[in-house]
Amino acid sequence: MAPRERIVIADGPAGSAQIAEFERDRRDVLRRGLGLGGAVVVAASSIPLLLSVRNAFAQTSGDAEILGKAIHLEQVAVLAYGAAIDSGRLGVELSRVAARFRDHEQQHADVLTTALTDLGGMAPQPATAKDVEGFVKRLDDAESQTDLANLAIEFETATVAAYLDAQRKLIDGKLLQTGASIMANEAQHLVVLRELAKLDPVPNAFVTGKK
Amino acid sequence: MDLDRFLRDPQSRRRFFRASGVSLAGGSAVFLAACTDDTKLSQEEIGPDESDAADVELLNSALDLELMAVAAYKAGAARLKGDVLQVGKLFLQHEQEHADGLIAAIKDAGGKPNQARATYDFPELRTQRDVLRFAIDLENTAIAAYIDLLPKLGEGDLRATAAAILSNEAEHVAVLLGALGEEQVPDAFVVGKVT
């Protein structure tokens, strides 16, 4: 029998974890770019957006704060899909999918906002175009429908990772269930987007938001 | 702790689906960090857990669903063709991976995993469409069960693992609906259904 891997408690200063995650993202981006012979040029400005999505709940404490971050995350998703649609670069099928998924993200934001106000909290300031600047740059750089689908895949994957993290932090039972039902919806989005990108639609038995 | 490590680690697996509400994030984390080699921990050293019986019952309930799904995909395979057959084989593998994790967790908790039943009372599956529709029902039942379970889990990594499984079942539903030519993501919230 192979020895079990020793448990390592990796929790350290939040800044260190974020830096490590950023390095993983950066290396992964570079590796994929190089693997494709440099055909895919990744705008450095998009990395902070994806990192901020993935780590949306990294430094939150308490259900209300997590809800506020989740609302912002969903608002950013609404803007991102909206920017993709408005770019005029999406083909018929991808455009239909983006419109539908944008509607889903808006529904998530609405339900989470209601949950937050029920807790006595105030909805966060609405996301703005500045929040998706990096994403828009990536839209401009995309050379094909596959590139555009892959961009959405990256965003949705980071969102899944954020909601997985929320499962570790939320306390209220109904919020845990709502978060899981949203996470599962984002996972379904990924199936459709991967099919459009000609990728394996269900690559793993466990959905973690890992790349 | 990442998921792969979680599934290999008995101390974590045995807490899988714990409904006691006991958080182990503090002292236990320090204890585990202090262990130079956790392979040396025997069951006696780990000690009995007062919630093990409840754990085993919950784990076995989830295992029953996963084993039923495995049996369903096996039973339905004869009616599937081409790409859909490949999908069925893949999802069978996924359900088996879920079941394997649950079986390991039950054993780690000192319990006895339920066995797959010799026969299941499945509806007659005459066509590929019948199989797909039945598979969707099974997947939705599992999703509802996992969502129901989530608030009962006291430890964050366990909730994350359950969410990772139910999201995979949701992915299956999306693919199966697509194979039927239906909208793959019909709703913004995935809640499954209790049959």
HADDOCK unambig.tbl for C-alpha pairs under 7 A between the chains (distance, minus, plus):
assign (segid A and resid 3 and name CA) (segid B and resid 39 and name CA) 6.61 0.50 0.50
assign (segid A and resid 4 and name CA) (segid B and resid 8 and name CA) 6.80 0.50 0.50
assign (segid A and resid 4 and name CA) (segid B and resid 39 and name CA) 6.06 0.50 0.50
assign (segid A and resid 6 and name CA) (segid B and resid 37 and name CA) 6.09 0.50 0.50
assign (segid A and resid 6 and name CA) (segid B and resid 38 and name CA) 6.07 0.50 0.50
assign (segid A and resid 7 and name CA) (segid B and resid 32 and name CA) 6.82 0.50 0.50
assign (segid A and resid 7 and name CA) (segid B and resid 33 and name CA) 6.89 0.50 0.50
assign (segid A and resid 8 and name CA) (segid B and resid 33 and name CA) 6.21 0.50 0.50
assign (segid A and resid 9 and name CA) (segid B and resid 29 and name CA) 6.92 0.50 0.50
assign (segid A and resid 9 and name CA) (segid B and resid 33 and name CA) 5.92 0.50 0.50
assign (segid A and resid 104 and name CA) (segid B and resid 188 and name CA) 4.70 0.50 0.50
assign (segid A and resid 107 and name CA) (segid B and resid 188 and name CA) 6.72 0.50 0.50
assign (segid A and resid 164 and name CA) (segid B and resid 160 and name CA) 5.51 0.50 0.50
assign (segid A and resid 167 and name CA) (segid B and resid 156 and name CA) 6.13 0.50 0.50
assign (segid A and resid 167 and name CA) (segid B and resid 159 and name CA) 5.79 0.50 0.50
assign (segid A and resid 167 and name CA) (segid B and resid 160 and name CA) 5.32 0.50 0.50
assign (segid A and resid 168 and name CA) (segid B and resid 156 and name CA) 3.66 0.50 0.50
assign (segid A and resid 168 and name CA) (segid B and resid 157 and name CA) 5.96 0.50 0.50
assign (segid A and resid 168 and name CA) (segid B and resid 159 and name CA) 6.59 0.50 0.50
assign (segid A and resid 168 and name CA) (segid B and resid 160 and name CA) 6.26 0.50 0.50
assign (segid A and resid 169 and name CA) (segid B and resid 156 and name CA) 6.60 0.50 0.50
assign (segid A and resid 173 and name CA) (segid B and resid 151 and name CA) 4.53 0.50 0.50
assign (segid A and resid 176 and name CA) (segid B and resid 150 and name CA) 6.87 0.50 0.50
assign (segid A and resid 176 and name CA) (segid B and resid 151 and name CA) 6.47 0.50 0.50
assign (segid A and resid 177 and name CA) (segid B and resid 147 and name CA) 5.79 0.50 0.50
assign (segid A and resid 177 and name CA) (segid B and resid 150 and name CA) 6.68 0.50 0.50
assign (segid A and resid 180 and name CA) (segid B and resid 163 and name CA) 5.88 0.50 0.50
assign (segid A and resid 181 and name CA) (segid B and resid 189 and name CA) 5.10 0.50 0.50
assign (segid A and resid 181 and name CA) (segid B and resid 190 and name CA) 4.58 0.50 0.50
assign (segid A and resid 181 and name CA) (segid B and resid 191 and name CA) 5.78 0.50 0.50
assign (segid A and resid 182 and name CA) (segid B and resid 189 and name CA) 5.44 0.50 0.50
assign (segid A and resid 182 and name CA) (segid B and resid 190 and name CA) 6.67 0.50 0.50
assign (segid A and resid 183 and name CA) (segid B and resid 167 and name CA) 6.78 0.50 0.50
assign (segid A and resid 184 and name CA) (segid B and resid 166 and name CA) 6.98 0.50 0.50
assign (segid A and resid 184 and name CA) (segid B and resid 167 and name CA) 4.26 0.50 0.50
assign (segid A and resid 184 and name CA) (segid B and resid 170 and name CA) 5.80 0.50 0.50
assign (segid A and resid 184 and name CA) (segid B and resid 190 and name CA) 5.93 0.50 0.50
assign (segid A and resid 185 and name CA) (segid B and resid 188 and name CA) 6.03 0.50 0.50
assign (segid A and resid 185 and name CA) (segid B and resid 189 and name CA) 5.83 0.50 0.50
assign (segid A and resid 185 and name CA) (segid B and resid 190 and name CA) 5.64 0.50 0.50
assign (segid A and resid 187 and name CA) (segid B and resid 167 and name CA) 6.10 0.50 0.50
assign (segid A and resid 187 and name CA) (segid B and resid 171 and name CA) 6.04 0.50 0.50
assign (segid A and resid 188 and name CA) (segid B and resid 170 and name CA) 6.27 0.50 0.50
assign (segid A and resid 188 and name CA) (segid B and resid 171 and name CA) 5.01 0.50 0.50
assign (segid A and resid 188 and name CA) (segid B and resid 174 and name CA) 5.86 0.50 0.50
assign (segid A and resid 188 and name CA) (segid B and resid 185 and name CA) 6.24 0.50 0.50
assign (segid A and resid 191 and name CA) (segid B and resid 171 and name CA) 6.27 0.50 0.50
assign (segid A and resid 191 and name CA) (segid B and resid 174 and name CA) 6.89 0.50 0.50
assign (segid A and resid 202 and name CA) (segid B and resid 171 and name CA) 6.62 0.50 0.50
assign (segid A and resid 205 and name CA) (segid B and resid 94 and name CA) 4.79 0.50 0.50
assign (segid A and resid 205 and name CA) (segid B and resid 97 and name CA) 6.86 0.50 0.50
assign (segid A and resid 205 and name CA) (segid B and resid 168 and name CA) 6.01 0.50 0.50
assign (segid A and resid 206 and name CA) (segid B and resid 164 and name CA) 4.96 0.50 0.50
assign (segid A and resid 206 and name CA) (segid B and resid 165 and name CA) 5.24 0.50 0.50
assign (segid A and resid 206 and name CA) (segid B and resid 168 and name CA) 5.78 0.50 0.50
assign (segid A and resid 207 and name CA) (segid B and resid 164 and name CA) 4.47 0.50 0.50
assign (segid A and resid 207 and name CA) (segid B and resid 165 and name CA) 6.58 0.50 0.50
assign (segid A and resid 207 and name CA) (segid B and resid 167 and name CA) 5.95 0.50 0.50
assign (segid A and resid 207 and name CA) (segid B and resid 168 and name CA) 5.62 0.50 0.50
assign (segid A and resid 208 and name CA) (segid B and resid 164 and name CA) 5.74 0.50 0.50
